[in-house]
Amino acid sequence: MSRDWGFLTNHGRVLLCIAHDPGARLRDIATELGITERTAYGIVTDLTEAGYLMKEKDGRRNRYEIQRHLPLGEASSRERTIGEVLTLLDDANSRRGRKRSTTPRLRSG
């Protein structure tokens, strides 16, 4: 069985990383997800500009806050919020007895 695809986009995977570690550096996010730092920067910029992330300076680093109350904005989401989906994904990993990790179990394609 090939594992060259996944259900989550890199944007969703970045949100999961930030949900687990709001102080994660772009370098750390990129390493966890197997993407370039430039790609991670672009995704964080997309999410910030769309209002899903708030970015706050914390010394020399950034700290992110996910706006969990916002809807996904997809027709198939049935008005689910970002927070509901992140909780659902995180709970699914916890129930399977997996240790908490910033690495989502699904790979993007």
Helices and strands as residue ranges (DSSP letters): H 10-20, H 26-33, H 37-49, E 53-58, E 61-66, G 75-77, H 82-95
